[in-house]
Amino acid sequence: MSLTQFAQGRDLQYWSETVVTERINDMLNYYSLQKWGFVIYRCTYGDDSAWDRFMHCLNAHKDVVLKITYDDKYLAQCLD
């Protein structure tokens, strides 16, 4: 199944007239998903405190970016 399957039946303008968050919401609805997110691979284990700082910074800013930059509170709530 293609990732564009969720947009079936929509005209070509769908891709140019929708924003990324709208397409993500459409995919979540199409596939009946409650959560979405990113996979982050840790490739080095030499500095646990640096990793902890990175994860703290990432988690502290993710909601702000989704709510303010993309103006989508729902995506921020279901990010896992």
N, CA, C and O atoms as a Maestro MAE file, in Angstrom:
{
 s_m_m2io_version
 :::
 2.0.0
}

f_m_ct {
 s_m_title
 :::
 protein
 m_atom[320] {
  # First column is atom index #
  i_m_mmod_type
  r_m_x_coord
  r_m_y_coord
  r_m_z_coord
  i_m_residue_number
  s_m_chain_name
  s_m_pdb_residue_name
  s_m_pdb_atom_name
  i_m_atomic_number
  :::
  1 25 0.843 -1.179 0.000 1 A "MET " " N  " 7
  2 3 0.000 0.000 0.000 1 A "MET " " CA " 6
  3 2 0.890 1.244 0.000 1 A "MET " " C  " 6
  4 15 1.840 1.335 0.777 1 A "MET " " O  " 8
  5 25 0.590 2.152 -0.831 2 A "SER " " N  " 7
  6 3 1.357 3.381 -0.979 2 A "SER " " CA " 6
  7 2 1.024 4.368 0.144 2 A "SER " " C  " 6
  8 15 -0.080 4.354 0.689 2 A "SER " " O  " 8
  9 25 1.994 5.223 0.481 3 A "LEU " " N  " 7
  10 3 1.721 6.267 1.465 3 A "LEU " " CA " 6
  11 2 0.723 7.291 0.942 3 A "LEU " " C  " 6
  12 15 0.095 8.002 1.726 3 A "LEU " " O  " 8
  13 25 0.574 7.371 -0.366 4 A "THR " " N  " 7
  14 3 -0.377 8.319 -0.929 4 A "THR " " CA " 6
  15 2 -1.783 7.728 -1.037 4 A "THR " " C  " 6
  16 15 -2.693 8.392 -1.533 4 A "THR " " O  " 8
  17 25 -1.964 6.521 -0.589 5 A "GLN " " N  " 7
  18 3 -3.266 5.860 -0.644 5 A "GLN " " CA " 6
  19 2 -4.326 6.688 0.087 5 A "GLN " " C  " 6
  20 15 -5.482 6.712 -0.336 5 A "GLN " " O  " 8
  21 25 -3.959 7.356 1.159 6 A "PHE " " N  " 7
  22 3 -4.911 8.137 1.948 6 A "PHE " " CA " 6
  23 2 -5.491 9.305 1.159 6 A "PHE " " C  " 6
  24 15 -6.560 9.812 1.497 6 A "PHE " " O  " 8
  25 25 -4.788 9.735 0.108 7 A "ALA " " N  " 7
  26 3 -5.235 10.878 -0.683 7 A "ALA " " CA " 6
  27 2 -6.006 10.455 -1.931 7 A "ALA " " C  " 6
  28 15 -6.324 11.288 -2.779 7 A "ALA " " O  " 8
  29 25 -6.299 9.189 -2.040 8 A "GLN " " N  " 7
  30 3 -7.008 8.693 -3.216 8 A "GLN " " CA " 6
  31 2 -8.365 9.398 -3.357 8 A "GLN " " C  " 6
  32 15 -9.069 9.616 -2.371 8 A "GLN " " O  " 8
  33 25 -8.707 9.738 -4.558 9 A "GLY " " N  " 7
  34 3 -9.969 10.410 -4.816 9 A "GLY " " CA " 6
  35 2 -9.898 11.919 -4.701 9 A "GLY " " C  " 6
  36 15 -10.884 12.606 -4.964 9 A "GLY " " O  " 8
  37 25 -8.760 12.437 -4.315 10 A "ARG " " N  " 7
  38 3 -8.589 13.889 -4.224 10 A "ARG " " CA " 6
  39 2 -7.850 14.364 -5.463 10 A "ARG " " C  " 6
  40 15 -7.061 13.619 -6.044 10 A "ARG " " O  " 8
  41 25 -8.099 15.582 -5.861 11 A "ASP " " N  " 7
  42 3 -7.442 16.078 -7.063 11 A "ASP " " CA " 6
  43 2 -5.972 16.419 -6.775 11 A "ASP " " C  " 6
  44 15 -5.528 16.394 -5.627 11 A "ASP " " O  " 8
  45 25 -5.247 16.730 -7.819 12 A "LEU " " N  " 7
  46 3 -3.816 16.999 -7.692 12 A "LEU " " CA " 6
  47 2 -3.516 18.242 -6.854 12 A "LEU " " C  " 6
  48 15 -2.417 18.385 -6.318 12 A "LEU " " O  " 8
  49 25 -4.484 19.127 -6.746 13 A "GLN " " N  " 7
  50 3 -4.269 20.338 -5.954 13 A "GLN " " CA " 6
  51 2 -4.146 20.036 -4.460 13 A "GLN " " C  " 6
  52 15 -3.651 20.863 -3.693 13 A "GLN " " O  " 8
  53 25 -4.599 18.843 -4.051 14 A "TYR " " N  " 7
  54 3 -4.487 18.454 -2.640 14 A "TYR " " CA " 6
  55 2 -3.058 18.632 -2.143 14 A "TYR " " C  " 6
  56 15 -2.844 19.137 -1.041 14 A "TYR " " O  " 8
  57 25 -2.080 18.223 -2.944 15 A "TRP " " N  " 7
  58 3 -0.681 18.274 -2.532 15 A "TRP " " CA " 6
  59 2 -0.150 19.698 -2.458 15 A "TRP " " C  " 6
  60 15 0.734 19.974 -1.647 15 A "TRP " " O  " 8
  61 25 -0.650 20.591 -3.264 16 A "SER " " N  " 7
  62 3 -0.145 21.961 -3.253 16 A "SER " " CA " 6
  63 2 -0.957 22.882 -2.347 16 A "SER " " C  " 6
  64 15 -0.469 23.937 -1.941 16 A "SER " " O  " 8
  65 25 -2.188 22.496 -2.027 17 A "GLU " " N  " 7
  66 3 -3.056 23.370 -1.239 17 A "GLU " " CA " 6
  67 2 -3.169 22.972 0.225 17 A "GLU " " C  " 6
  68 15 -3.830 23.669 0.995 17 A "GLU " " O  " 8
  69 25 -2.550 21.884 0.626 18 A "THR " " N  " 7
  70 3 -2.601 21.469 2.025 18 A "THR " " CA " 6
  71 2 -1.237 21.653 2.666 18 A "THR " " C  " 6
  72 15 -0.203 21.612 1.998 18 A "THR " " O  " 8
  73 25 -1.260 21.853 3.951 19 A "VAL " " N  " 7
  74 3 -0.004 21.973 4.693 19 A "VAL " " CA " 6
  75 2 0.376 20.603 5.243 19 A "VAL " " C  " 6
  76 15 -0.443 19.685 5.278 19 A "VAL " " O  " 8
  77 25 1.616 20.483 5.667 20 A "VAL " " N  " 7
  78 3 2.138 19.197 6.144 20 A "VAL " " CA " 6
  79 2 1.275 18.632 7.267 20 A "VAL " " C  " 6
  80 15 0.969 17.439 7.274 20 A "VAL " " O  " 8
  81 25 0.881 19.479 8.213 21 A "THR " " N  " 7
  82 3 0.097 18.976 9.346 21 A "THR " " CA " 6
  83 2 -1.255 18.432 8.906 21 A "THR " " C  " 6
  84 15 -1.755 17.465 9.482 21 A "THR " " O  " 8
  85 25 -1.838 19.035 7.907 22 A "GLU " " N  " 7
  86 3 -3.117 18.549 7.380 22 A "GLU " " CA " 6
  87 2 -2.953 17.160 6.767 22 A "GLU " " C  " 6
  88 15 -3.801 16.287 6.952 22 A "GLU " " O  " 8
  89 25 -1.862 16.964 6.039 23 A "ARG " " N  " 7
  90 3 -1.604 15.656 5.438 23 A "ARG " " CA " 6
  91 2 -1.296 14.602 6.502 23 A "ARG " " C  " 6
  92 15 -1.710 13.449 6.375 23 A "ARG " " O  " 8
  93 25 -0.567 14.998 7.554 24 A "ILE " " N  " 7
  94 3 -0.305 14.057 8.644 24 A "ILE " " CA " 6
  95 2 -1.621 13.654 9.316 24 A "ILE " " C  " 6
  96 15 -1.850 12.474 9.580 24 A "ILE " " O  " 8
  97 25 -2.473 14.625 9.586 25 A "ASN " " N  " 7
  98 3 -3.783 14.320 10.175 25 A "ASN " " CA " 6
  99 2 -4.597 13.400 9.273 25 A "ASN " " C  " 6
  100 15 -5.255 12.478 9.754 25 A "ASN " " O  " 8
  101 25 -4.555 13.647 7.980 26 A "ASP " " N  " 7
  102 3 -5.277 12.784 7.041 26 A "ASP " " CA " 6
  103 2 -4.748 11.352 7.083 26 A "ASP " " C  " 6
  104 15 -5.524 10.396 7.042 26 A "ASP " " O  " 8
  105 25 -3.423 11.208 7.166 27 A "MET " " N  " 7
  106 3 -2.840 9.860 7.248 27 A "MET " " CA " 6
  107 2 -3.219 9.172 8.555 27 A "MET " " C  " 6
  108 15 -3.538 7.983 8.563 27 A "MET " " O  " 8
  109 25 -3.184 9.919 9.664 28 A "LEU " " N  " 7
  110 3 -3.580 9.337 10.950 28 A "LEU " " CA " 6
  111 2 -5.020 8.834 10.889 28 A "LEU " " C  " 6
  112 15 -5.324 7.739 11.363 28 A "LEU " " O  " 8
  113 25 -5.895 9.633 10.309 29 A "ASN " " N  " 7
  114 3 -7.294 9.225 10.188 29 A "ASN " " CA " 6
  115 2 -7.459 8.041 9.244 29 A "ASN " " C  " 6
  116 15 -8.197 7.105 9.551 29 A "ASN " " O  " 8
  117 25 -6.788 8.069 8.112 30 A "TYR " " N  " 7
  118 3 -6.916 7.000 7.124 30 A "TYR " " CA " 6
  119 2 -6.487 5.653 7.693 30 A "TYR " " C  " 6
  120 15 -7.148 4.636 7.481 30 A "TYR " " O  " 8
  121 25 -5.362 5.661 8.422 31 A "TYR " " N  " 7
  122 3 -4.830 4.418 8.967 31 A "TYR " " CA " 6
  123 2 -5.336 4.131 10.386 31 A "TYR " " C  " 6
  124 15 -4.888 3.175 11.020 31 A "TYR " " O  " 8
  125 25 -6.262 4.949 10.885 32 A "SER " " N  " 7
  126 3 -6.842 4.790 12.234 32 A "SER " " CA " 6
  127 2 -5.762 4.732 13.315 32 A "SER " " C  " 6
  128 15 -5.798 3.874 14.197 32 A "SER " " O  " 8
  129 25 -4.817 5.639 13.237 33 A "LEU " " N  " 7
  130 3 -3.724 5.688 14.198 33 A "LEU " " CA " 6
  131 2 -4.019 6.717 15.278 33 A "LEU " " C  " 6
  132 15 -4.571 7.781 15.001 33 A "LEU " " O  " 8
  133 25 -3.649 6.394 16.504 34 A "GLN " " N  " 7
  134 3 -3.853 7.299 17.629 34 A "GLN " " CA " 6
  135 2 -2.581 8.069 17.978 34 A "GLN " " C  " 6
  136 15 -2.648 9.133 18.593 34 A "GLN " " O  " 8
  137 25 -1.433 7.539 17.590 35 A "LYS " " N  " 7
  138 3 -0.146 8.139 17.927 35 A "LYS " " CA " 6
  139 2 0.736 8.236 16.684 35 A "LYS " " C  " 6
  140 15 0.561 7.482 15.726 35 A "LYS " " O  " 8
  141 25 1.665 9.154 16.710 36 A "TRP " " N  " 7
  142 3 2.648 9.276 15.654 36 A "TRP " " CA " 6
  143 2 3.944 9.760 16.293 36 A "TRP " " C  " 6
  144 15 3.943 10.176 17.452 36 A "TRP " " O  " 8
  145 25 5.026 9.711 15.567 37 A "GLY " " N  " 7
  146 3 6.270 10.186 16.135 37 A "GLY " " CA " 6
  147 2 7.460 9.947 15.230 37 A "GLY " " C  " 6
  148 15 7.319 9.662 14.041 37 A "GLY " " O  " 8
  149 25 8.631 10.069 15.819 38 A "PHE " " N  " 7
  150 3 9.890 9.925 15.113 38 A "PHE " " CA " 6
  151 2 10.703 8.821 15.771 38 A "PHE " " C  " 6
  152 15 10.559 8.553 16.964 38 A "PHE " " O  " 8
  153 25 11.539 8.200 14.996 39 A "VAL " " N  " 7
  154 3 12.494 7.233 15.530 39 A "VAL " " CA " 6
  155 2 13.840 7.929 15.587 39 A "VAL " " C  " 6
  156 15 14.323 8.454 14.584 39 A "VAL " " O  " 8
  157 25 14.438 7.929 16.761 40 A "ILE " " N  " 7
  158 3 15.746 8.546 16.931 40 A "ILE " " CA " 6
  159 2 16.713 7.455 17.365 40 A "ILE " " C  " 6
  160 15 16.518 6.800 18.388 40 A "ILE " " O  " 8
  161 25 17.744 7.277 16.577 41 A "TYR " " N  " 7
  162 3 18.761 6.278 16.884 41 A "TYR " " CA " 6
  163 2 19.924 6.938 17.614 41 A "TYR " " C  " 6
  164 15 20.464 7.953 17.173 41 A "TYR " " O  " 8
  165 25 20.284 6.352 18.709 42 A "ARG " " N  " 7
  166 3 21.471 6.801 19.421 42 A "ARG " " CA " 6
  167 2 22.633 5.958 18.927 42 A "ARG " " C  " 6
  168 15 22.644 4.741 19.109 42 A "ARG " " O  " 8
  169 25 23.598 6.593 18.311 43 A "CYS " " N  " 7
  170 3 24.698 5.861 17.668 43 A "CYS " " CA " 6
  171 2 25.967 5.818 18.498 43 A "CYS " " C  " 6
  172 15 26.894 5.076 18.175 43 A "CYS " " O  " 8
  173 25 26.020 6.588 19.543 44 A "THR " " N  " 7
  174 3 27.209 6.571 20.399 44 A "THR " " CA " 6
  175 2 26.763 6.616 21.857 44 A "THR " " C  " 6
  176 15 25.754 7.239 22.188 44 A "THR " " O  " 8
  177 25 27.502 5.968 22.699 45 A "TYR " " N  " 7
  178 3 27.126 5.871 24.109 45 A "TYR " " CA " 6
  179 2 28.218 6.402 25.027 45 A "TYR " " C  " 6
  180 15 28.293 6.008 26.191 45 A "TYR " " O  " 8
  181 25 29.048 7.275 24.527 46 A "GLY " " N  " 7
  182 3 30.174 7.771 25.292 46 A "GLY " " CA " 6
  183 2 29.832 8.844 26.306 46 A "GLY " " C  " 6
  184 15 30.580 9.033 27.265 46 A "GLY " " O  " 8
  185 25 28.729 9.554 26.128 47 A "ASP " " N  " 7
  186 3 28.412 10.683 27.004 47 A "ASP " " CA " 6
  187 2 26.921 10.679 27.334 47 A "ASP " " C  " 6
  188 15 26.117 11.273 26.615 47 A "ASP " " O  " 8
  189 25 26.565 10.014 28.412 48 A "ASP " " N  " 7
  190 3 25.150 9.919 28.795 48 A "ASP " " CA " 6
  191 2 24.551 11.275 29.151 48 A "ASP " " C  " 6
  192 15 23.372 11.514 28.891 48 A "ASP " " O  " 8
  193 25 25.337 12.157 29.734 49 A "SER " " N  " 7
  194 3 24.793 13.468 30.100 49 A "SER " " CA " 6
  195 2 24.461 14.290 28.849 49 A "SER " " C  " 6
  196 15 23.477 15.030 28.848 49 A "SER " " O  " 8
  197 25 25.257 14.173 27.797 50 A "ALA " " N  " 7
  198 3 24.948 14.870 26.536 50 A "ALA " " CA " 6
  199 2 23.660 14.321 25.936 50 A "ALA " " C  " 6
  200 15 22.840 15.086 25.429 50 A "ALA " " O  " 8
  201 25 23.474 13.016 25.987 51 A "TRP " " N  " 7
  202 3 22.244 12.403 25.478 51 A "TRP " " CA " 6
  203 2 21.039 12.877 26.282 51 A "TRP " " C  " 6
  204 15 19.995 13.204 25.717 51 A "TRP " " O  " 8
  205 25 21.188 12.912 27.593 52 A "ASP " " N  " 7
  206 3 20.094 13.377 28.456 52 A "ASP " " CA " 6
  207 2 19.739 14.833 28.159 52 A "ASP " " C  " 6
  208 15 18.561 15.192 28.137 52 A "ASP " " O  " 8
  209 25 20.748 15.668 27.931 53 A "ARG " " N  " 7
  210 3 20.486 17.069 27.578 53 A "ARG " " CA " 6
  211 2 19.768 17.175 26.240 53 A "ARG " " C  " 6
  212 15 18.832 17.960 26.087 53 A "ARG " " O  " 8
  213 25 20.215 16.377 25.270 54 A "PHE " " N  " 7
  214 3 19.565 16.377 23.960 54 A "PHE " " CA " 6
  215 2 18.100 15.983 24.071 54 A "PHE " " C  " 6
  216 15 17.231 16.663 23.526 54 A "PHE " " O  " 8
  217 25 17.821 14.884 24.777 55 A "MET " " N  " 7
  218 3 16.446 14.411 24.909 55 A "MET " " CA " 6
  219 2 15.576 15.408 25.680 55 A "MET " " C  " 6
  220 15 14.408 15.607 25.348 55 A "MET " " O  " 8
  221 25 16.150 16.027 26.699 56 A "HIS " " N  " 7
  222 3 15.412 17.041 27.455 56 A "HIS " " CA " 6
  223 2 15.047 18.220 26.551 56 A "HIS " " C  " 6
  224 15 13.913 18.698 26.571 56 A "HIS " " O  " 8
  225 25 16.006 18.679 25.771 57 A "CYS " " N  " 7
  226 3 15.773 19.799 24.848 57 A "CYS " " CA " 6
  227 2 14.731 19.432 23.800 57 A "CYS " " C  " 6
  228 15 13.832 20.221 23.512 57 A "CYS " " O  " 8
  229 25 14.848 18.247 23.235 58 A "LEU " " N  " 7
  230 3 13.888 17.795 22.224 58 A "LEU " " CA " 6
  231 2 12.477 17.743 22.796 58 A "LEU " " C  " 6
  232 15 11.541 18.265 22.190 58 A "LEU " " O  " 8
  233 25 12.322 17.124 23.947 59 A "ASN " " N  " 7
  234 3 11.001 17.001 24.563 59 A "ASN " " CA " 6
  235 2 10.438 18.336 25.021 59 A "ASN " " C  " 6
  236 15 9.225 18.541 24.988 59 A "ASN " " O  " 8
  237 25 11.304 19.246 25.447 60 A "ALA " " N  " 7
  238 3 10.850 20.556 25.911 60 A "ALA " " CA " 6
  239 2 10.333 21.421 24.766 60 A "ALA " " C  " 6
  240 15 9.462 22.265 24.977 60 A "ALA " " O  " 8
  241 25 10.854 21.223 23.560 61 A "HIS " " N  " 7
  242 3 10.499 22.099 22.447 61 A "HIS " " CA " 6
  243 2 9.503 21.504 21.457 61 A "HIS " " C  " 6
  244 15 8.942 22.250 20.655 61 A "HIS " " O  " 8
  245 25 9.264 20.226 21.477 62 A "LYS " " N  " 7
  246 3 8.409 19.596 20.471 62 A "LYS " " CA " 6
  247 2 6.985 20.137 20.503 62 A "LYS " " C  " 6
  248 15 6.410 20.411 19.449 62 A "LYS " " O  " 8
  249 25 6.411 20.296 21.678 63 A "ASP " " N  " 7
  250 3 5.043 20.793 21.771 63 A "ASP " " CA " 6
  251 2 4.931 22.231 21.290 63 A "ASP " " C  " 6
  252 15 3.976 22.594 20.602 63 A "ASP " " O  " 8
  253 25 5.913 23.044 21.656 64 A "VAL " " N  " 7
  254 3 5.914 24.446 21.243 64 A "VAL " " CA " 6
  255 2 5.980 24.554 19.724 64 A "VAL " " C  " 6
  256 15 5.247 25.337 19.120 64 A "VAL " " O  " 8
  257 25 6.856 23.770 19.110 65 A "VAL " " N  " 7
  258 3 7.002 23.811 17.654 65 A "VAL " " CA " 6
  259 2 5.694 23.401 16.976 65 A "VAL " " C  " 6
  260 15 5.251 24.061 16.036 65 A "VAL " " O  " 8
  261 25 5.084 22.332 17.439 66 A "LEU " " N  " 7
  262 3 3.849 21.873 16.810 66 A "LEU " " CA " 6
  263 2 2.679 22.826 17.047 66 A "LEU " " C  " 6
  264 15 1.866 23.045 16.149 66 A "LEU " " O  " 8
  265 25 2.589 23.387 18.236 67 A "LYS " " N  " 7
  266 3 1.467 24.269 18.552 67 A "LYS " " CA " 6
  267 2 1.606 25.646 17.912 67 A "LYS " " C  " 6
  268 15 0.634 26.204 17.402 67 A "LYS " " O  " 8
  269 25 2.812 26.187 17.943 68 A "ILE " " N  " 7
  270 3 3.010 27.554 17.446 68 A "ILE " " CA " 6
  271 2 3.364 27.574 15.964 68 A "ILE " " C  " 6
  272 15 2.716 28.267 15.180 68 A "ILE " " O  " 8
  273 25 4.380 26.822 15.579 69 A "THR " " N  " 7
  274 3 4.834 26.854 14.198 69 A "THR " " CA " 6
  275 2 3.786 26.296 13.248 69 A "THR " " C  " 6
  276 15 3.495 26.894 12.212 69 A "THR " " O  " 8
  277 25 3.222 25.149 13.603 70 A "TYR " " N  " 7
  278 3 2.257 24.511 12.717 70 A "TYR " " CA " 6
  279 2 0.815 24.756 13.128 70 A "TYR " " C  " 6
  280 15 -0.103 24.358 12.410 70 A "TYR " " O  " 8
  281 25 0.596 25.399 14.265 71 A "ASP " " N  " 7
  282 3 -0.732 25.730 14.753 71 A "ASP " " CA " 6
  283 2 -1.646 24.506 14.776 71 A "ASP " " C  " 6
  284 15 -2.773 24.550 14.281 71 A "ASP " " O  " 8
  285 25 -1.149 23.419 15.356 72 A "ASP " " N  " 7
  286 3 -1.931 22.186 15.404 72 A "ASP " " CA " 6
  287 2 -1.768 21.521 16.764 72 A "ASP " " C  " 6
  288 15 -0.801 20.797 17.000 72 A "ASP " " O  " 8
  289 25 -2.725 21.774 17.658 73 A "LYS " " N  " 7
  290 3 -2.662 21.223 19.005 73 A "LYS " " CA " 6
  291 2 -2.873 19.714 19.015 73 A "LYS " " C  " 6
  292 15 -2.305 19.017 19.855 73 A "LYS " " O  " 8
  293 25 -3.677 19.205 18.097 74 A "TYR " " N  " 7
  294 3 -3.954 17.766 18.053 74 A "TYR " " CA " 6
  295 2 -2.684 16.968 17.780 74 A "TYR " " C  " 6
  296 15 -2.432 15.959 18.440 74 A "TYR " " O  " 8
  297 25 -1.894 17.405 16.825 75 A "LEU " " N  " 7
  298 3 -0.654 16.688 16.515 75 A "LEU " " CA " 6
  299 2 0.286 16.683 17.710 75 A "LEU " " C  " 6
  300 15 0.968 15.687 17.950 75 A "LEU " " O  " 8
  301 25 0.335 17.762 18.456 76 A "ALA " " N  " 7
  302 3 1.188 17.811 19.645 76 A "ALA " " CA " 6
  303 2 0.699 16.831 20.702 76 A "ALA " " C  " 6
  304 15 1.507 16.208 21.391 76 A "ALA " " O  " 8
  305 25 -0.598 16.692 20.831 77 A "GLN " " N  " 7
  306 3 -1.160 15.787 21.839 77 A "GLN " " CA " 6
  307 2 -0.915 14.321 21.518 77 A "GLN " " C  " 6
  308 15 -0.727 13.515 22.430 77 A "GLN " " O  " 8
  309 25 -0.914 13.959 20.241 78 A "CYS " " N  " 7
  310 3 -0.778 12.541 19.895 78 A "CYS " " CA " 6
  311 2 0.648 12.154 19.463 78 A "CYS " " C  " 6
  312 15 0.875 11.036 19.001 78 A "CYS " " O  " 8
  313 25 1.599 13.080 19.615 79 A "LEU " " N  " 7
  314 3 2.996 12.770 19.344 79 A "LEU " " CA " 6
  315 2 3.534 11.880 20.454 79 A "LEU " " C  " 6
  316 15 3.394 12.197 21.635 79 A "LEU " " O  " 8
  317 25 4.139 10.784 20.078 80 A "ASP " " N  " 7
  318 3 4.668 9.852 21.071 80 A "ASP " " CA " 6
  319 2 6.128 9.587 20.786 80 A "ASP " " C  " 6
  320 15 6.769 8.823 21.509 80 A "ASP " " O  " 8
  :::
 }
 m_bond[319] {
  # First column is bond index #
  i_m_from
  i_m_to
  i_m_order
  :::
  1 1 2 1
  2 2 3 1
  3 3 4 2
  4 3 5 1
  5 5 6 1
  6 6 7 1
  7 7 8 2
  8 7 9 1
  9 9 10 1
  10 10 11 1
  11 11 12 2
  12 11 13 1
  13 13 14 1
  14 14 15 1
  15 15 16 2
  16 15 17 1
  17 17 18 1
  18 18 19 1
  19 19 20 2
  20 19 21 1
  21 21 22 1
  22 22 23 1
  23 23 24 2
  24 23 25 1
  25 25 26 1
  26 26 27 1
  27 27 28 2
  28 27 29 1
  29 29 30 1
  30 30 31 1
  31 31 32 2
  32 31 33 1
  33 33 34 1
  34 34 35 1
  35 35 36 2
  36 35 37 1
  37 37 38 1
  38 38 39 1
  39 39 40 2
  40 39 41 1
  41 41 42 1
  42 42 43 1
  43 43 44 2
  44 43 45 1
  45 45 46 1
  46 46 47 1
  47 47 48 2
  48 47 49 1
  49 49 50 1
  50 50 51 1
  51 51 52 2
  52 51 53 1
  53 53 54 1
  54 54 55 1
  55 55 56 2
  56 55 57 1
  57 57 58 1
  58 58 59 1
  59 59 60 2
  60 59 61 1
  61 61 62 1
  62 62 63 1
  63 63 64 2
  64 63 65 1
  65 65 66 1
  66 66 67 1
  67 67 68 2
  68 67 69 1
  69 69 70 1
  70 70 71 1
  71 71 72 2
  72 71 73 1
  73 73 74 1
  74 74 75 1
  75 75 76 2
  76 75 77 1
  77 77 78 1
  78 78 79 1
  79 79 80 2
  80 79 81 1
  81 81 82 1
  82 82 83 1
  83 83 84 2
  84 83 85 1
  85 85 86 1
  86 86 87 1
  87 87 88 2
  88 87 89 1
  89 89 90 1
  90 90 91 1
  91 91 92 2
  92 91 93 1
  93 93 94 1
  94 94 95 1
  95 95 96 2
  96 95 97 1
  97 97 98 1
  98 98 99 1
  99 99 100 2
  100 99 101 1
  101 101 102 1
  102 102 103 1
  103 103 104 2
  104 103 105 1
  105 105 106 1
  106 106 107 1
  107 107 108 2
  108 107 109 1
  109 109 110 1
  110 110 111 1
  111 111 112 2
  112 111 113 1
  113 113 114 1
  114 114 115 1
  115 115 116 2
  116 115 117 1
  117 117 118 1
  118 118 119 1
  119 119 120 2
  120 119 121 1
  121 121 122 1
  122 122 123 1
  123 123 124 2
  124 123 125 1
  125 125 126 1
  126 126 127 1
  127 127 128 2
  128 127 129 1
  129 129 130 1
  130 130 131 1
  131 131 132 2
  132 131 133 1
  133 133 134 1
  134 134 135 1
  135 135 136 2
  136 135 137 1
  137 137 138 1
  138 138 139 1
  139 139 140 2
  140 139 141 1
  141 141 142 1
  142 142 143 1
  143 143 144 2
  144 143 145 1
  145 145 146 1
  146 146 147 1
  147 147 148 2
  148 147 149 1
  149 149 150 1
  150 150 151 1
  151 151 152 2
  152 151 153 1
  153 153 154 1
  154 154 155 1
  155 155 156 2
  156 155 157 1
  157 157 158 1
  158 158 159 1
  159 159 160 2
  160 159 161 1
  161 161 162 1
  162 162 163 1
  163 163 164 2
  164 163 165 1
  165 165 166 1
  166 166 167 1
  167 167 168 2
  168 167 169 1
  169 169 170 1
  170 170 171 1
  171 171 172 2
  172 171 173 1
  173 173 174 1
  174 174 175 1
  175 175 176 2
  176 175 177 1
  177 177 178 1
  178 178 179 1
  179 179 180 2
  180 179 181 1
  181 181 182 1
  182 182 183 1
  183 183 184 2
  184 183 185 1
  185 185 186 1
  186 186 187 1
  187 187 188 2
  188 187 189 1
  189 189 190 1
  190 190 191 1
  191 191 192 2
  192 191 193 1
  193 193 194 1
  194 194 195 1
  195 195 196 2
  196 195 197 1
  197 197 198 1
  198 198 199 1
  199 199 200 2
  200 199 201 1
  201 201 202 1
  202 202 203 1
  203 203 204 2
  204 203 205 1
  205 205 206 1
  206 206 207 1
  207 207 208 2
  208 207 209 1
  209 209 210 1
  210 210 211 1
  211 211 212 2
  212 211 213 1
  213 213 214 1
  214 214 215 1
  215 215 216 2
  216 215 217 1
  217 217 218 1
  218 218 219 1
  219 219 220 2
  220 219 221 1
  221 221 222 1
  222 222 223 1
  223 223 224 2
  224 223 225 1
  225 225 226 1
  226 226 227 1
  227 227 228 2
  228 227 229 1
  229 229 230 1
  230 230 231 1
  231 231 232 2
  232 231 233 1
  233 233 234 1
  234 234 235 1
  235 235 236 2
  236 235 237 1
  237 237 238 1
  238 238 239 1
  239 239 240 2
  240 239 241 1
  241 241 242 1
  242 242 243 1
  243 243 244 2
  244 243 245 1
  245 245 246 1
  246 246 247 1
  247 247 248 2
  248 247 249 1
  249 249 250 1
  250 250 251 1
  251 251 252 2
  252 251 253 1
  253 253 254 1
  254 254 255 1
  255 255 256 2
  256 255 257 1
  257 257 258 1
  258 258 259 1
  259 259 260 2
  260 259 261 1
  261 261 262 1
  262 262 263 1
  263 263 264 2
  264 263 265 1
  265 265 266 1
  266 266 267 1
  267 267 268 2
  268 267 269 1
  269 269 270 1
  270 270 271 1
  271 271 272 2
  272 271 273 1
  273 273 274 1
  274 274 275 1
  275 275 276 2
  276 275 277 1
  277 277 278 1
  278 278 279 1
  279 279 280 2
  280 279 281 1
  281 281 282 1
  282 282 283 1
  283 283 284 2
  284 283 285 1
  285 285 286 1
  286 286 287 1
  287 287 288 2
  288 287 289 1
  289 289 290 1
  290 290 291 1
  291 291 292 2
  292 291 293 1
  293 293 294 1
  294 294 295 1
  295 295 296 2
  296 295 297 1
  297 297 298 1
  298 298 299 1
  299 299 300 2
  300 299 301 1
  301 301 302 1
  302 302 303 1
  303 303 304 2
  304 303 305 1
  305 305 306 1
  306 306 307 1
  307 307 308 2
  308 307 309 1
  309 309 310 1
  310 310 311 1
  311 311 312 2
  312 311 313 1
  313 313 314 1
  314 314 315 1
  315 315 316 2
  316 315 317 1
  317 317 318 1
  318 318 319 1
  319 319 320 2
  :::
 }
}
